[in-house]
Amino acid sequence: DVQLQASGGGSVQAGGSLRLSCAASGFDFDDYVIGWFRQAPGKGREGVACISGVERATYYPDSVKGRFTVYSDNSKNVVTLQMNGLRPEDTAVYYCAADLRDMFGVGHKCKNVGMDHWGKGTQVTVSS
């Protein structure tokens, strides 16, 4: 049974940093893409950082590129999202999600929010 547990949300001022962690269990990390998605009030869910299990390929949309970094510890089944230079527009509920890898690559799943398994969200609030 796939389980994803996100932690590390909170409130920071603009320019600050937060680190989110996703503890995963119930599946082989190497066979999956794990990602971080967010949903702000009144907006759709968007992928902000995804990583493939075995080759560690990553994807970031332009809105977070250079500020967010995703990395995985496959020995512990933990995926971490380091968020620097936070902006008020980063305020959202952040979710950890996972899905089996496929031929279309990590970016395809991230951009299309094509993930089968979701954890509960954690709130990130950035004040100006």
SVG drawing of the C-alpha trace seen along z (x, -y; Angstrom):
<svg xmlns="http://www.w3.org/2000/svg" viewBox="-11 -42 32 44">
<polyline fill="none" stroke="black" stroke-width="0.4" points="0.0,0.0 1.6,-3.3 1.9,-5.8 3.3,-9.3 3.7,-11.6 4.7,-15.2 6.1,-17.4 7.9,-20.7 5.4,-23.4 5.1,-26.6 5.2,-30.4 8.1,-32.5 8.7,-36.0 9.5,-36.7 13.1,-35.7 13.1,-33.0 13.6,-29.3 11.7,-26.2 12.4,-22.5 9.6,-19.9 10.1,-16.2 8.1,-13.3 8.5,-9.9 7.4,-7.2 6.6,-3.6 4.9,-0.6 6.6,-0.8 10.0,-0.4 11.5,-3.9 13.5,-3.1 10.4,-2.4 8.6,-5.7 8.5,-9.4 8.0,-11.3 6.9,-14.9 5.9,-18.0 2.7,-19.8 1.0,-22.8 -2.5,-24.3 -3.2,-27.9 -6.7,-29.1 -8.8,-29.3 -6.2,-27.8 -5.5,-24.4 -2.8,-22.0 0.6,-22.4 3.8,-20.5 6.7,-22.4 9.4,-19.7 9.6,-16.1 12.3,-13.5 12.6,-10.0 13.6,-7.2 16.5,-5.5 18.2,-8.0 17.3,-11.0 16.2,-13.1 14.4,-16.2 11.9,-18.7 11.0,-22.2 8.7,-24.7 10.1,-28.2 8.2,-29.7 10.5,-27.9 13.6,-27.1 16.7,-28.3 14.9,-28.6 13.6,-25.1 15.7,-21.9 14.3,-18.4 16.5,-15.5 15.9,-11.9 17.5,-9.6 16.6,-6.2 18.1,-4.3 15.6,-6.0 12.7,-6.5 12.6,-10.2 12.2,-13.0 13.1,-16.5 12.1,-19.9 14.4,-22.7 12.7,-26.0 14.8,-29.2 14.0,-32.8 10.3,-32.2 7.8,-34.6 4.2,-35.4 3.0,-33.7 4.5,-30.5 1.8,-30.4 -0.2,-27.2 -0.9,-23.7 2.0,-21.5 1.5,-17.8 3.8,-14.9 2.7,-12.5 4.1,-9.4 3.5,-7.4 5.1,-4.6 7.8,-5.8 6.8,-5.6 8.4,-6.3 7.3,-10.0 9.7,-11.1 9.6,-12.9 8.6,-16.3 5.5,-14.9 4.1,-13.6 5.0,-16.8 3.5,-19.2 0.3,-17.1 -0.1,-16.4 -0.3,-12.7 0.2,-11.0 -1.8,-8.1 -0.8,-8.4 -1.1,-11.4 -0.2,-12.3 -1.9,-14.9 -0.9,-18.4 1.2,-20.8 0.6,-24.5 3.3,-26.9 2.6,-30.6 4.9,-33.4 4.3,-36.9 5.5,-40.0"/>
</svg>
